[in-house]
Amino acid sequence: MKFLVIVSSILLLLLKVTNTKILISANDPTIDRASNGRPTFEQYQQQRKRFIDQEALRFLGAELVLNDDEVVVNHYLMTLKRAELDQGFDNSYNFIPARHFFEMLDRFNQSQLFRLIQRLPKGAVLHAHDTAIGSTDLIINATYHKDLWQKGELDGNDDPQFLFSKEKPAEEGWELVSDIRQSMTPSVYDEKIRRLFGLYTENPISTYKSINDVWGKFQHIFAALDPIVTYEPVWRQYYYDSLQQFYDDNVHYLEFRGVLPEVYDLTGKVYSPEEIVQIYVEETERFRSTHPLFLGAKFIYAPSRFASDTVFETFIETAKSLHEKFPTFVAGFDLVGQEDTGRPLIDFVPELLKLPESINFFFHAGETNWFGLSTDENIVDAILLGTKRIGHGFALLKHPNLLSEVKRRNVCVEVNPVSNQVLKLVDDYRNHPAAVFFSDNYPVVVSSDDPSFWRAAPLSHDFYMAFVGISSAHHDLRLLKKLAMNSLDYSAMDETEKSDAKRRWKQSWHKAMKEIAKEVLRGKQL
């Protein structure tokens, strides 16, 4: 008992010391006081500035020192940022991050700041899903392949079905897509495909009234899309072209999650998980051979969290097999699907504990607005299981102990701003919990999740929202630079790969800074 009293006294003393340090600038005994004991206005201003400066020292990226080119770019960047913030402050209805992403898509093309962010080398995307990374244009292209059949209307009450086949499927109602397209003119058909395979709508607030509404449509998209993208020639081309789109958005490394659906071809062959991953390896190397700035890609096996215990056992065996056959390409394991309706992580812990420690975990966790329910507590299990990164972590802010553990264990939080709004976790980006991660130097990256489904760029829209909507008005180029650096530091690359990747990224970054600085100094509008 005595021991506990002593420990408690020490803790209270430490707390008092800590609080004193925080308040010292407001109660500095060396400052001369007016007769009423308060500081003069000039002294108050000094204290206030000191307090704000101390807070800024905790910002993500605060330790970075900008070179001459970066200083020029930063001045221009912050001029653009302040202009958008001022405009939004005067009329928040026209502030891009305050409105739904779908409502403001056209405004992005008018934003000089967005165009500048597009030009920045952003490092890596560490959170994305295999069949939602390439734009819908790639799906439209795939529907021009011959031997694609369709059953049902594109805009009917039920989802249409698709299938690649040499022969017409036996059931009634199947028609060649090429015939259907010609019957309504190609452009009309293509636009219907674009709408079918995306969440975009002109009236997102009234269309999606709850998170379950939007997730229901979200999961239907995957189901309808699968027979198109899992056709082996399309599977290869879609992945390759997706890498090109990321590359064009100045993203030079990718770690993506996938459920490994059944890939098939016209001979009737169904590819095994190992064969599907081998396709990824081959197409990654093909892309690298012609894109010298591309740093590579890795795959995270991420099957459904809706699985029964029996099915989950097969997932575990697949994870082991992939880890053994592709030790450098397969980065680890995760589970995907709506957390609120799926099985909680605790259900799978007994089997997960049997996996060898060499298989890394990258768990989705805390993608919810609930507090204290099983979904919310997935974060507890993710951290205790030793996850290397947390996918979303939206609910993390409600758990002070877990916040401390994230810093202590250096667990990176994968923030996906646009996804969080479209999937109805937050309406206004200014209320996003990642503001705390940015303001207090948490291990964090910004990623894009499923950019295809919301017509977003591979990363630039999410970077913009993080920079303008979530971070402080005082966050500058150092935040964007630090996010890019973090994306490589917290990747699943080994130390040799990271060292090479960071060296090459620095070259790209400094080249971009030099080019942009020259244009700024010449007065050229970017």
N, C-alpha and C positions, 0 to 999 in steps of 0.2 A: 504493500500500500504506500509506504514511504517513497519507494522508487517511482511509483506513478505520480505522486504529488510533485516530486522533483522534476520529472520529465515534463509535466504540465506547466510548471513554473518556467522552465527553460523555453518551452514553445511560446508561452505568452510574452516572454521577454523578447524573443526573436521577432514576434509579430509587431511589438511596439517599436523595435528598432527599424523594421521594414517600413512601418507607417511613418515614422519620423523622417526617413530618407525621402519618402514620396512628398512630404509636406514641407521639407526644409526650405524650399525656395519661397514659400509663403510665410514662413515664420523665422526668417533669418535674424538672429539677435544682433548682428553687426550693422543692421540697417537702422539709421536714426528714425525715431518715431515722432509723429506729431503729438500734440498735447493730449489728444484723445486715444493715443496708442496705435493708431492706424498709420500705414505708410503714406507718403505723399503720392500724388498721381504719377509723378515721374518714376518713383520707386516701384509703384504698382505695375507700371508698364514694363519695367525691367524684369520683374518677377514673372509677369505673364509671358513675355517673350522666352524667358528661360524655360518655363514650363512647356511651352509649345515646342521649343527646340529639343528638349529632352524626349518628348513624345515622338518626334520625328526620327530620333536616333533608333527607335525600335521598329521602324518601318522595314518591310521586306525590301532588301536591296540598298538599305541606307549606308552600308559599309563600302559600296562601290564608289570608285573615283572615276569621273568621266575625263576622257582626253579632249583635245582641242576640237576635233571633229564632232565628238559626241555632245560637247557643250553647245555647239552651233545647232545641231539637230534637236537637242533638248529644248533650247529656247523657242525654236519654231514649233515643236511638238506641244509645248505648254501654252503657247499663244493660241493654237488651235483648240486645245482642251479647254482653256478658260473661256474662249468664245462660245463653245457649245454649252458649258456649264452656266455661263451668264444668260444665254438665251433660254436655257431650261429653267433657271431660277426665276426669270421674268414670267415665263409661261410654261409650267411643268407639263401641260398637256402635249406640248410639242417637243418635249425632251425625249430623245430616242429610248434611253433605258427605263423611262417611266411608263412606257406603253408596251403592249404585247408585241413580240418580235414580228409576228405576221403583219401587223398593222403598219410597221415602220420599215419594212424591207425596201421599199422604194426610196426612202430617205437616206439609206446608206450610200447610194450612188452619188448623193449630193454632198457627202461628208468628206472634206479634205483630210480630216484626221483618220477616218477609216481607210482611205486610199494610202495614207502614209504607213499605217499599221500593216497593211497588206505587203508592203515592201520590206518589212523587217524580217531578217532570218529568225524564225521563232523556235528553232531547235526541234522538239519532238512533240508528238501527240501520244500520250500514254494511256488514254482511255477512249476506245472506239470499238465498234462492233462490225464484224466482217461484212455483212450484207447491207449495211447502212452507211458505209463510208463514202461510196461513190455517188455522184449526183444522179438524179432521176433520168437525166439525159442518157446515162449509160444503160439504164433499163430500157429506155425507148429504143436505143440502138440494138439491144439484144432482141427486141421483138421483131426486128427486120430479118433475123435468121430464118431460113426456110425450115419447114418441118415443125413449126410451132402451132399448136392447136389451142383453141379456146372454147370453153363451155360457159354460157351465161353472159349477161350484159355487164358492161363496164360500170354503168351507173344504175344498176338494178338494186333491189333490196338485199339480195344475197351476193356474197363475194364471188366473182368469176373464178373459174378454174383454168389452169394452163398446163400444157404438157408438150414436150418435144417428142415426136414419134415419127418413124418412117411411114407408118400406116395410120389411117384414121382410127382413133380409139373405138372400141366395140359399143360403148354406151351411146345412146342417142343424144343429139344436141351439140356435138363437137363440130367446129368449123375451123378451117385454116385462118390464122390471123391475117395473112396476106389478103385473103378474100374479104374478110370483115373490114380491113383498113380501106380497101378500094371502094367498098360499098358506101362509106361515109366520108370519103376524102382523107388522105393521110394526116393532114394537120389536125383535123378534128379528133381522129383516133389517138394521135400522139398526146394531145392535151388531156384526153380522158385518162390515158395511162399515167400522165404526170400527176393528176389529181388522185388517182386510185392509190398510187404508191407514195403517198405523203400525207402529213397531218395538216398541211396548209389549208386555210380557209379564210375568206374575207372577213368573217365574223367569228373569231375564235372564242370570244367571251361567251356568246350565246350558244355556240355549237358544242363546246365542251364545258359542261356545268360542274363537273367534279373530276377528281383525279382518276376515278374508275372509268369515266366516260372516255377520257383521252387514252388511257392505257388499253381499254378495250379495242379502240381503233388501231392503236399502235401494234398490238399483238396480231390483229387481223392482217395488217400489212405484211408482217413477216410470213404468215401462213400462206397468203396469196402469192407472195413474191418467190417463195422457195423453189417451185418447179421451174421457174425461169432461170434464176441465177445458179441453180444446182446442176444445170446441164453443163457437162464438162468443158466444152469450148467457151461457153459464156463465163463459167466460173473462173477460168484462167484470165480471160480478157477483162472481165469486170475488176478483178483484183489489180491487174497490171495498170489499167486505166485509172483506177482509184489512186494508186501510187503517183501517177502523173499529176492528178489534180492536187494532191497534197504537196507535191514538189513545186507546182506552179504557185501555190499559196505560201511558198517559202517555209515549208515543213520538210525537214530532211531526214527524219527518223520516225518510225511508227511501231508502237506496240498495240496490237489489237486482240480483242477477245472473239471467240467463236464457239458455236455449239457443235460444229462439225456435222452438218446435216448429210443426208445420203446424196452424194453426187452421182449422176448417172450419165450414160451416153446412148447413142442410137442402137448399139448392139445389145442393149439390155444389161450391160455391166453396171453394178453398183460398187462404188469405190469405198474402200475401207478408210477408217480415220487416218491411218498411217499414209495411205496413198494420197489422201486429200492434203495432208500437211506437206507431203513431198511436192505436190503441185505448187503450194505457197513458196517453198524453198526455191524451186526452179524459176518461178516468175520473179521472185525477189532478186535472184542473181542475174536474170535477164535484164531487169530494170537497172540494177547497179552497173552493169557493163556499159550502158550508154548514158548514164547520168552520174558523172564523177563526184558531184556534190552530195549525192544521196548517201546517207550513213548506214542504211540497212533497215531491217524490220525483225520483230520477234512476235511470236504467237502465244496467247494465253488461252488454254483450254478452259471453256466456261459453259458447261451444260446447264440445263434448266433446274432451278430450285423447286420446281413442282414435282420432281421425281419421287416415286415410291422408294422404299428402302431397297427393294430388289433391284430396281433400275439403277439406283445410286451406286450399288456395288459394281455394276458394269462400268459406270463412269470412273470409279476409282481404278479399276483394272486398265481402262483406256489411258488414264492419266499416267500410270506407271509405265505402260508400253511406250507412250509418246516421249516421256522423259528419258527412257533408255535409248530410243532410236534417234531422237533429235535433241540431245542435251544442250546444244548451243542455240537452237532456234525456238524451241518450246520453253517459254519463260516460266510457266507455272500454272496454277489452277485457280478458278473462281466459279461462282454460281450466278446465273442471271435470271431475270424475270421480275415482275413487280413484287417488291418486298412486302407490301401490305397484304397481298392475297396469297403470296407464296409461302412455303414452309420456312420457318425461322432457322437460322444457322445452327442453333443449339441442337436441332434434330439430327444434324449430320456430324456433330463433333466426334462421337465415338469412332466412326469410320475415318474421319479426317486425321485423327491422332495416330492412326496406323500407317499413314503415308510417311515415307522417309523424309528426313529434314532437308534433303537436297531439293525437294519439290517445293518451290516458293508459293506462297499464297498472296493473291491480290484481290481481296474480297470487296464486292459491292456491300456497303453497309450504311445505314442511316439515311437512305433515300426516302425520307418520310417526314411528315409534319407531326406525327404522333410522338408522345412523350411518355415513357414508362411502359409501353406495350412491347410485345415480342419483337415487332419490327425494329423499333427504336433500339432495343437491346442487342440487335445484331452487331452493333459497334463493339460492345463488350467482348463478344465471342471472337470477332475479327482480330481485335488487339491481343487477346489472350492466346489465340492460335498462332500469333506471330506474323500477321499479315505484313507484307513489305509496304503496301500502299492501301489506302481506303478509297474505294470508288464512291464518289459523291461526298459522303460524310456530312450531309446537310444538317442532320440532327445533332452533330457533335457538340455544338455550342451549349447544349443543355446539360452537358456532363463535365463539370469542372475536373473531376479526377481523370477522366479519359483525355481531356485536353492536355493535362500535365503529362500523361503517359505518351501521347502523340509526340510531344517535344522530347521527352526523356528517351524514348525508343527510336526517335527520328523516323516516325512513320509518316510517309508523304500522303497528303490528302489530294485526291484528283477532283478538282472543281470543274463542273461543266455548266457554265452560266445559262446558255440558251436552252439546253435540255431541261434545267431546273424550272425555267419559266414555262416552256411549252408543255411540260408534264405536270404543271400546276402545283409546284411546291412554293413558288413565290410569284407575285404579280409584278412588283416593282423592284428592279435590280438594286436600288438603293437600300433595300431591306435585306439583301442577301447576307447570310452569316459569314461568307468568306471575307467580308470587310474586316473582321477580327483577325483572320489569318494573315491578311496583308498588312494590318497595322501593327502586328506584334511578332512578325518574323517567324511564322510557323513554316514547317516543311510542306510546301504546297506547289502544285502545278495547275495550269489551266488546260483543259482538253475540250473535245467537241462531241463525244458520245455517239450520236447518230445524225450527223449533219445533213445527210441526204433527205431524211424525212421532214426536215423543217426548212429546206432550201437554203441552208447556210453554207458558207465557205468552209473548207476543211478545218480552219482554226481562226481566221481573222475576225469573224463576227464575235467569237467568244473572247478573244483578246480585247476587242473594242469594249465589250460590255464589262469586262473585268476592270479595264483602265478608266472608263468614263462613268460607268454606273455603280461599280462596287467599291473601288478604291477611293482614298481621300483625294480631294482637289489638289493636295500638295504632293501626291505621288507623281513621280516624273519618269523619265526614260529609264532610270535605274530599276524601277519595278518591272518593266517589260523585259529588260536585259536579264534581271535575276530570274524571272519566270522561264525564260529560254534556257538559262544555265541550269536551273533546277530540273528541267525536263530531261536533261542529259545525266545529271548527277543522280537522280532517283530512278533512272531507267534500270532495266534488268541486264544491261551490258556488263561484262566483266571489266576489271580495272584497266586492262590493256585496251579493250574496245572503247571504254569511256575516255581514256587519255587521248586516243586518236580522234575520237568524235569531237571532243572539246577543242582540240587544236584546230581541226578543220572548220568547226563552227565559228571560232574566233576569227579565222581568216575571212569567212563570209560576212560576219558581222562588221568587221572593220572596213571591208570593201564597201559595204552598203552605207556605212556612216560617212565615208569619204565622198561617195557619189552624191548622197543626199545633201551633205554640207555644202558641196560645190554648187549644187542647184539652188540652195537657199541663199547663199552669198551672192549669186548672180541675179537673185530676185525672181527666179523661175517659179511659177505656180505648179506645185506637185500634183 
